[in-house]
Structure formats: C-alpha cells, structure tokens
C-alpha cells in the first residue's frame, strides 16, 4: 500500500464514501455476509475504497479476534458476490494491517467501469420467523457518505462521468505523445497488440536489429517462452505452495481457455514441442488464488469437450 492509503487507514476519524468500519465479521453468519456484500458492491460502484475490520463506528479499535477474517479465501468473497450479482468481480484484496498500533484486517475494493446490479435479494433470518432484506433484486447500491444505499440518477451520472474521465485521460495521454513527438516523426495508429505480419488478422510490422528503432524487434523465443511442459508444471507447483498440478492440468487449461491462441502465453516452434511463458505460469496462479476450483473446472470443461 502507498503512503497515502496507510495514512488514511491510520488517521481517518470517520467513515466516508470510500472508507467503512466493521467492528466484527462472522463468516458463518448470513446477515454478516449480506451486509458485507452490499458494502463491497456499493463501494465498487462508487469508485472503490477500503473496508476495515476490527474498528468500531467511532473509529476506535474493537477488541475482536481477526483470525477468522484473515483466514478467508478471497475466492469465497468473489463467489458470494457472484451469487447475488451474476458478476465475477475479483478486484478485491484482503490483508492484515494496523490502525493506531492495533491490528486490523483491510479489504481493498477497486472501482468498476459499469455499476453492478443485484440479481438476487440479500435476505436473512432475524429470528421470530422474521426476515430482513439487506438489498433487493434489481437494485443498484452506491455509497452516500458512510452509508450504502440504493442509487439515484445523480449516482449513475457520477459513475458515467468517472468512466468518461478515465477514457478521456487515455486519449489525452495519446495526444500528449503526438504533440511532444520530435519534428519529422511519423505518427501511426496501431492496435494495442502488435503481431508478426504472418499471423491472421495481424498488423504488418518490420523486423529490425536496431535497439532504438520504433518497430517490432525479433527476440529469442527461448527467453520469451522459457518452459516446456515439464518445466512449466514444475514452475507452477513451485509458486502454488499447495495442491500440485500435472501435465494433464496444463492440457485442460489450454483447451478450456484457448491458450494456444494467446501468443503471450504459448508458442509452438515448427519442429519441436510447445513452449510457455512466465506470464502463463503467473496467470494460472492468479486464477487459482481467485478461485481454488480453477483447475478442477478446466478438467470438467475438457471432459465435456471430449464427450461432445
């Protein structure tokens, strides 16, 4: 976390649109999950923010055990969000922290370009045969100061403006590069990904040896794709520090996710076996950490494909 975020965590006196305090959280309590999911979605729709566990509403430390919270698999939070929104929102992170010298748990929530809508009601039992609804189907929640509440036209307008500002900033960055280009420079508009001209649908490029030339350069494929299948399996298992995968798992992931068509992951030399990049190994680790059934789903998808 950068210095500004750490200062915010440590010194903020009150809750706000991008900061929420929770004195406790019980992973076995449906009501706690519903209220947490409501706050996460509202915060994501409002530009992102932080949820601090172990902090009372007045900002003082709460004497609670944070072990259960910190032991939560982020994939479970992602699954809960998907259960109520049909959206696989995984731009969250959970870590330990400190506030005024006391331990806390920090849940960081990123912004979304398009507001998330609840597709299922967040209803839970409050005893005596009664139920309470944290949010209803079809509602869109935003942060109004320290509260998560149904959105208004102004909230939707603000969300749209945030996305327009992001796109505008990207455009201005490109314009700046054009304006500051040296006299005599050639300005070209290219897709975000440049491929060899022999590839299907590719933009034609020049292969050069000049290190300063603004063109696609030829690199040694053994540096870009250092792993054969055996080495890739060993590298992933080294990073996993948990359940081990096999060559069959790599095969299933390739088929389930179309890896062979992704040049940043896969390369097939003309006269030898496929080679894989570090990016592919790291991507599989990221997918597993976001959803621990990632490899099992790939196996299931491969079986369905073969059966068909």
Secondary structure, DSSP 8 states (H G I E B T S, - for coil): --HHHHHHHHH--S-BTTEEEES---TT-HHHHHHHHHHHHHHHHTT-EEEEESB-TTS-B-----HHHHT--HHHHHHHHHHHHS-----EEEEEEEETTEEEEEEEE---SS-----S-EEEEEETTEEEEEE-TT--EEEETTEEEE--HHHHHHHHHHHHHHHHHHHHHHHHHHHTS-TT-------SS---TTSTT------B--TT-SS-B---HHHHS-B-HHHHHHHHHHHH-SS---HHHHHHHHHHHTGGG-TTTEEE-TTS-EEE-HHHHHHHHHHHHH-TTHHHHHHHHHHHHHH-
